[in-house]
Amino acid sequence: MSKENNGWISAKTQPVPSNGYFLACTHKKDIKILFRTSEYECLVKGNSLYTVDVKDITHWQPLPESPKD
C-alpha cells in the first residue's frame, strides 16, 4: 500500500476499499469519517449519516476500528 502526505493515500492511485471505516478528504478539502460497505458509502457527520459519491474523495486513510461517539 503506497502512502503519501503523512499517511493520506491518493484515491487515484489506490481506490478506497469496499468495506470499513476511513478518513476521507473530498474535492472541497473537507475531511470526514467514511463508512463504506459493498452496498453503499456514507459520511458520518455528528450523529447522522449521509451518502457520498466515492468519486468525490481525493485522499483517504484507514481507521483501525469504528469511530466512537
C-alpha positions in Angstrom: 0.0 0.0 0.0 1.6 3.3 -1.1 1.2 6.1 1.4 1.8 9.8 0.8 1.2 13.1 2.5 1.5 11.9 6.2 -0.4 8.7 5.7 -3.0 10.0 3.2 -3.5 7.7 0.3 -4.4 9.0 -3.1 -7.8 7.7 -4.4 -6.4 8.0 -7.9 -3.5 5.5 -7.3 -5.4 3.3 -4.8 -9.2 3.3 -4.7 -11.0 3.4 -1.3 -11.5 -0.3 -0.2 -15.1 -1.5 -0.4 -15.5 -2.2 3.4 -14.5 -0.4 6.5 -14.1 2.9 8.2 -11.9 5.6 6.7 -10.9 9.2 7.0 -11.8 10.8 3.6 -10.8 14.1 2.1 -13.1 15.4 -0.7 -12.5 17.7 -3.6 -13.8 20.5 -1.3 -10.9 19.8 1.1 -13.4 18.6 3.7 -12.2 15.8 6.0 -14.9 13.4 7.1 -15.3 9.9 8.6 -16.3 7.5 5.8 -18.2 4.2 6.5 -18.2 2.0 3.4 -19.8 -1.3 2.7 -20.1 -3.1 -0.6 -23.6 -1.8 -0.9 -23.2 1.9 -0.1 -21.0 4.5 1.3 -21.8 7.3 3.7 -20.0 10.0 5.6 -20.6 10.4 9.3 -21.4 13.9 10.4 -22.3 14.4 14.0 -24.8 11.6 14.8 -26.2 11.4 11.3 -25.1 9.7 8.1 -25.3 11.0 4.6 -24.4 9.4 1.3 -21.4 10.5 -0.8 -20.3 9.8 -4.3 -17.0 7.9 -3.8 -15.7 9.8 -6.9 -15.6 13.0 -4.8 -13.0 11.5 -2.5 -9.4 12.6 -3.4 -7.4 11.0 -0.5 -8.2 8.6 2.4 -6.7 6.9 5.4 -7.9 3.6 7.0 -9.2 3.8 10.6 -8.2 0.8 12.8 -11.7 0.5 14.3 -15.1 2.1 14.1 -15.2 5.6 15.5 -16.7 6.1 18.9 -19.5 8.5 19.6 
